[in-house]
Amino acid sequence: MTKSSAVPQDRIPRSRPREDSPSSVREQTREAVSPDLDRLIHERIRLGIVSALAVNRSLTFNELKALLKTTDGNLSVHARKLEEASYIVCSKSFDGRLPKTEYRLAGAGRKALERYLNHMEALIRATREK
């Protein structure tokens, strides 16, 4: 098919998606997720940080970096966002001559994770009931 014989996209008739079509399910999921979802911890790396800290008293920067398989810069940016939201607490010290950055989950972070998990569980239940 040559470029000139292609039908312009705005001229292709669009049918309404079936209720169980993937695009319809995506739209329903988007509607169900959007209103109350905590977008701050929904991002993969930030959710990983909060989840890891929920099951560990504290973790160092290097432990989180290895656990999440991410880069220094990526972890540092995401951790800073969580720290600014008071979801995690960062403490810096020295181990001998080496700097040591350690993170703990704050009370607000624990509550936010609990709300997020409840929301996701409700979404899963609603999806399975259909």
Secondary structure as UniProt FT lines:
FT   HELIX           3..5
FT   HELIX           9..11
FT   TURN            19..20
FT   HELIX           22..33
FT   TURN            34..36
FT   HELIX           39..42
FT   HELIX           44..54
FT   STRAND          59..60
FT   HELIX           61..68
FT   HELIX           72..84
FT   TURN            85..86
FT   STRAND          88..95
FT   TURN            96..97
FT   STRAND          98..105
FT   HELIX           107..129
//
